């Protein structure tokens, strides 16, 4: 057992409780990610230098879009978890699908929900699908960071067992094996949150928003890479385990992202910056 084994901090998953009313850290992570992301998106839209002229959408439109993307995240995330991670259980217990407070959300499902929200909102409002996708994915790592921290606070989605060579290994209180494990939630917070946000922010500052689809493609590609890397340290879901060739469901769902992200980046580079009056849909 590691000599410097770290005890898992005793976190209360409930952040605020007033009588029977309780707000969990996980819910606050979603709320905080959406609110902070919305404020960051507004700041990007106000900076015409980043777009090479007026932004392709108004502040009022991005304000309206928040409700759409929130519904996309929640409905898509839950649907993805049901379909990708625990379908037999939910077929036998359909009422459990609506018990969101018990947990169970899928990033890949939430991402597809966001794609639907972006495409539908952009079409209805006559704005660029790719540019709306760029602004949405530029702020997405904020929510990913807070969500992974909430996973850590809840003591869920822990990492694979490790040996004495890892001094920061942890024993998670809900783990029946009581083995020292990687705190993979923190690894993912660092890669999917901090690293991804930094990479996209640098690209934004160097003019990537002038090429619609560039940030969207970079997010999809880089998230796929960081998720696959993180899955090497994360314990697979108990009901799924390892799949083909030792791959996990998270890896399999991320592989298509590498292809799609790469295609979008190449397409954005070849297309170049649009004319001010050109709409991209």
Phi, psi and omega per residue, in radians:
X1 nan 2.475 -3.089
X2 -0.970 2.389 3.134
X3 -1.113 -0.570 -3.099
X4 -1.897 0.635 -3.137
X5 -0.947 2.239 -3.086
X6 -1.654 2.255 3.042
X7 -1.230 2.378 3.104
X8 -1.146 2.244 -3.136
X9 -1.032 2.520 -3.130
X10 -1.467 1.533 -3.134
X11 -1.624 2.511 2.978
X12 -1.644 2.091 -3.114
X13 -1.122 -0.282 3.105
X14 -1.641 2.098 -3.106
X15 -1.405 -0.771 -3.095
X16 -2.392 2.304 3.098
X17 -2.348 2.159 3.077
X18 -2.209 1.751 -3.061
X19 1.096 -2.305 3.129
X20 -1.357 -0.138 -3.087
X21 -1.556 2.186 -3.104
X22 -2.363 2.436 3.052
X23 -2.030 2.150 -3.107
X24 -1.563 2.734 3.103
X25 -1.029 -0.579 -3.127
X26 -1.121 -0.721 3.102
X27 -1.147 -0.696 3.112
X28 -1.136 -0.572 3.100
X29 -1.101 -0.763 3.100
X30 -1.109 -0.825 -3.119
X31 -1.094 -0.816 -3.131
X32 -1.111 -0.714 3.129
X33 -1.090 -0.722 -3.133
X34 -1.214 -0.769 -3.095
X35 -1.185 -0.847 -3.133
X36 -1.142 -0.704 3.091
X37 -1.074 -0.710 3.104
X38 -1.077 -0.758 3.133
X39 -1.146 -0.686 3.112
X40 -1.169 -0.700 3.109
X41 -1.080 -0.724 3.114
X42 -1.093 -0.685 -3.139
X43 -1.159 -0.626 3.099
X44 -1.181 -0.699 -3.126
X45 -1.178 -0.526 -3.133
X46 -1.285 -0.333 -3.061
X47 -1.642 1.632 -3.101
X48 -1.119 -0.446 3.136
X49 -1.060 -0.606 -3.126
X50 -1.192 -0.449 -3.075
X51 -1.782 -0.132 -3.064
X52 1.266 0.511 -3.094
X53 2.532 -2.875 3.124
X54 -1.029 2.481 3.109
X55 -1.108 2.640 -3.071
X56 -1.317 0.044 3.082
X57 -2.620 2.797 -3.084
X58 -1.626 2.893 3.079
X59 -1.122 -0.624 3.105
X60 -1.101 -0.707 3.137
X61 -1.153 -0.712 3.129
X62 -1.203 -0.554 3.057
X63 -1.109 -0.759 3.126
X64 -1.175 -0.577 -3.076
X65 -1.180 -0.416 -3.087
X66 -0.975 -0.766 3.129
X67 -1.103 -0.723 -3.135
X68 -1.075 -0.846 -3.071
X69 -1.229 -0.569 3.082
X70 -1.081 -0.797 3.094
X71 -1.114 -0.669 3.110
X72 -1.082 -0.745 3.136
X73 -1.100 -0.853 -3.054
X74 -1.217 -0.903 -3.093
X75 -1.172 -0.759 3.128
X76 -1.176 -0.733 -3.129
X77 -1.090 -0.732 3.138
X78 -1.245 -0.743 3.118
X79 -1.069 -0.735 3.124
X80 -1.095 -0.705 3.127
X81 -1.131 -0.748 3.138
X82 -1.075 -0.808 -3.039
X83 -1.364 -0.708 -3.003
X84 -1.559 -0.542 -2.914
X85 -2.012 -0.449 -3.049
X86 -2.669 0.740 -3.057
X87 -1.050 -0.789 -3.141
X88 -0.996 -0.704 3.132
X89 -1.098 -0.789 -3.078
X90 -1.277 -0.463 3.022
X91 -1.133 -0.684 3.124
X92 -1.365 -0.429 -3.099
X93 -2.302 1.190 -3.047
X94 -1.057 -0.513 3.140
X95 -1.136 -0.436 -3.123
X96 -1.200 -0.319 3.125
X97 -1.007 -0.589 -3.050
X98 -1.572 -0.014 -3.129
X99 -1.554 1.219 -3.086
X100 -1.118 -0.486 -3.091
X101 -1.200 -0.235 3.096
X102 -1.529 0.011 3.107
X103 1.554 2.996 3.120
X104 1.951 1.419 3.101
X105 -2.332 2.554 -3.137
X106 -2.004 2.242 3.090
X107 -1.064 -0.799 -3.061
X108 -1.096 -0.653 3.054
X109 -1.170 -0.747 3.104
X110 -1.096 -0.633 3.113
X111 -1.142 -0.766 3.102
X112 -1.110 -0.627 3.061
X113 -1.091 -0.685 3.092
X114 -1.152 -0.668 3.113
X115 -1.045 -0.786 3.114
X116 -1.084 -0.775 -3.136
X117 -1.086 -0.746 3.133
X118 -1.086 -0.850 -3.082
X119 -1.136 -0.745 -3.111
X120 -1.185 -0.817 -3.116
X121 -1.132 -0.767 -3.132
X122 -1.084 -0.742 3.134
X123 -1.108 -0.778 -3.106
X124 -1.177 -0.482 -3.071
X125 -1.849 0.036 3.085
X126 1.132 0.648 3.130
X127 -2.065 2.970 -3.067
X128 -1.216 2.141 3.077
X129 -1.078 -0.785 -3.084
X130 -1.161 -0.718 3.138
X131 -1.180 -0.665 3.070
X132 -1.156 -0.660 3.049
X133 -1.109 -0.662 3.102
X134 -1.073 -0.850 -3.073
X135 -1.190 -0.593 3.135
X136 -1.188 -0.794 -3.106
X137 -1.341 -0.406 3.078
X138 -1.105 -0.548 -3.109
X139 -1.718 -0.205 -3.045
X140 -1.013 -0.645 -3.121
X141 -1.051 -0.385 3.091
X142 -1.085 -0.831 3.102
X143 -1.147 -0.648 3.115
X144 -1.103 -0.735 3.122
X145 -1.052 -0.887 -3.107
X146 -1.153 -0.636 3.129
X147 -1.133 -0.724 3.121
X148 -1.194 -0.621 3.065
X149 -1.120 -0.690 3.085
X150 -1.113 -0.654 3.057
X151 -1.032 -0.713 3.138
X152 -1.165 -0.784 3.131
X153 -1.042 -0.680 3.129
X154 -1.313 -0.187 -3.112
X155 1.148 0.672 -3.093
X156 -2.152 2.912 3.137
X157 0.919 0.772 -3.096
X158 -1.240 3.019 -3.049
X159 -1.525 3.125 3.121
X160 -1.282 2.740 3.099
X161 -1.117 2.562 -3.119
X162 -2.330 3.138 -3.080
X163 -1.988 -2.910 -3.039
X164 -1.234 -0.111 -3.122
X165 -1.406 -0.125 -3.110
X166 -1.928 1.768 -3.029
X167 -1.241 -0.316 -3.131
X168 -1.760 0.321 3.086
X169 -1.086 2.666 -3.094
X170 -2.285 2.638 2.971
X171 -1.820 2.046 -3.085
X172 -1.521 2.364 -2.993
X173 -1.096 -0.479 -3.112
X174 -1.617 0.057 -3.124
X175 -1.511 1.956 -3.094
X176 -1.135 -0.352 -3.124
X177 -1.383 -0.385 -3.108
X178 0.968 0.586 3.108
X179 -1.582 2.604 3.024
X180 -1.175 2.303 -3.026
X181 -2.316 2.792 3.009
X182 -1.153 2.357 2.966
X183 -1.368 1.208 -2.979
X184 -1.146 -0.383 3.082
X185 -1.073 -0.651 3.128
X186 -1.285 -0.607 3.047
X187 -1.039 -0.805 -3.104
X188 -1.193 -0.622 3.078
X189 -1.066 -0.698 3.136
X190 -1.219 -0.716 -3.086
X191 -1.417 -0.918 -3.072
X192 -1.317 -0.445 -3.115
X193 -1.711 -1.280 -3.018
X194 -1.185 -0.902 -3.092
X195 -1.098 -0.817 -3.106
X196 -1.160 -0.736 3.109
X197 -1.073 -0.760 -3.125
X198 -1.098 -0.783 -3.132
X199 -1.076 -0.784 -3.131
X200 -1.206 -0.646 3.124
X201 -1.114 -0.701 3.098
X202 -1.117 -0.757 3.112
X203 -1.076 -0.711 3.109
X204 -1.067 -0.791 -3.109
X205 -1.139 -0.449 3.123
X206 -1.650 0.248 2.975
X207 1.667 0.304 -3.098
X208 -1.131 -0.466 -3.140
X209 -1.191 -0.277 3.098
X210 -1.303 -0.221 3.109
X211 -2.013 1.582 -3.074
X212 -0.918 2.295 -3.131
X213 1.726 -0.260 -3.088
X214 -1.168 -0.881 -3.140
X215 -1.171 -0.703 3.098
X216 -1.014 -0.850 3.141
X217 -1.124 -0.718 -3.140
X218 -1.129 -0.707 3.113
X219 -1.080 -0.837 -3.103
X220 -1.073 -0.792 -3.129
X221 -1.144 -0.870 -3.073
X222 -1.199 -0.640 3.086
X223 -1.113 -0.754 3.113
X224 -0.991 -0.752 3.135
X225 -1.149 -0.812 -3.107
X226 -1.194 -0.612 3.127
X227 -1.185 -0.741 3.099
X228 -1.083 -0.729 3.101
X229 -1.101 -0.773 -3.132
X230 -1.137 -0.556 -3.126
X231 -1.147 -0.355 3.097
X232 -1.218 -0.284 -3.132
X233 -1.984 -0.149 -3.058
X234 -1.696 2.371 3.090
X235 -1.210 2.236 3.126
X236 -1.090 2.697 3.086
X237 -0.991 2.376 -3.021
X238 -0.992 -0.701 -3.066
X239 -1.303 -0.214 -3.133
X240 -1.920 -0.804 -3.076
X241 1.170 -2.756 3.093
X242 -1.442 2.515 -3.111
X243 -1.861 -2.510 -3.056
X244 -1.046 2.220 3.056
X245 1.086 0.455 -3.125
X246 1.393 0.136 3.105
X247 -1.369 2.713 3.059
X248 -1.832 2.926 3.110
X249 -1.062 -0.686 3.110
X250 -1.049 -0.670 3.101
X251 -1.169 -0.821 -3.098
X252 -1.068 -0.706 -3.138
X253 -1.263 -0.370 -3.113
X254 -1.529 -0.402 -3.105
X255 -1.025 -0.803 3.102
X256 -1.072 -0.445 3.134
X257 -1.145 -0.593 3.123
X258 -1.087 -0.723 -3.116
X259 -1.217 -0.862 -3.108
X260 -1.110 -0.763 3.131
X261 -1.070 -0.749 3.115
X262 -1.101 -0.715 3.123
X263 -1.100 -0.754 -3.136
X264 -1.123 -0.697 3.135
X265 -1.123 -0.828 3.128
X266 -1.070 -0.734 -3.135
X267 -1.107 -0.747 3.139
X268 -1.134 -0.686 3.139
X269 -1.162 -0.777 -3.104
X270 -1.213 -0.636 -3.116
X271 -1.260 -0.638 3.135
X272 1.374 -2.987 -3.137
X273 -1.338 2.342 3.132
X274 -1.319 2.809 3.012
X275 -1.194 2.697 -3.104
X276 -0.953 -0.528 -3.093
X277 -1.659 -0.007 -3.043
X278 -1.457 2.255 3.089
X279 -1.755 2.399 -3.126
X280 -2.024 2.100 -3.103
X281 -2.276 nan nan
